[in-house]
Amino acid sequence: MAVFAFLVRPVTWLLRQVTRVLQLFGLESDDDGRALLARQRLRQAIAAGAAGGTLTEYQERLAGNIFSLHSRTIAHAMVPLAELDALEVSTEIEEARAQVRAGGRTRYPVYRNTPETMIGVVSLFDLLFEERPGLTVRNYVEEVLRVGPDAGVAQVMLRMRQGRSKLAIVERDGKALGIVTLKDLVEEITGELADF
């Protein structure tokens, strides 16, 4: 073993020098190397736990989903425009109330003229329980976060949590493509959650 270590010493020295040169040119970060090594060790520990029966199949899948979260985009998690129940901004309150009672959601996207021009959301509770006669949906619209379809799931989840937002409009070049909810993002980790 000592002889082998002595023989490979020049190779290891050479590899260290190459790494230092790459770091000088900014092509490799020592922190990146440590993070990669830590991720690899964690993956190995998870695989060993699953093989040894310490982790269930579901727990292993959760860990895998968390590891792949950095490569997932909002485009995978969003609800497309065609599948949305939305309200036009000039809709009278009574008509909007009838629509939301039938829909069963707590928040509704609001658009002006066409669904591609979303301007915000309204809360079911504001529409149903505030009594202000003569108003339209426009009077209840709240601004929401706007994100691009190529944004990372983890980053948007953090932005939504920090802004205490439960819904974001997904848009490209000012045109809405759909929405994404905090539940949609959590499901990227857990898998489908049943509605309660």
Secondary structure, DSSP 8 states (H G I E B T S, - for coil): -HHHHHHHHHHHHHHHHHHHHHHHTTS--HHHHHHHHHHHHHHHHHHHHHHTTSS-HHHHHHHHHHHHGGG-BHHHH-EEGGG---EETT-BHHHHHHHHHHH--SEEEEESSSTTSEEEEEEHHHHHH---TT-BGGGG-B--EEE-TTSBHHHHHHHHHHTT-SEEEEEETTEEEEEEEHHHHHHHHH------
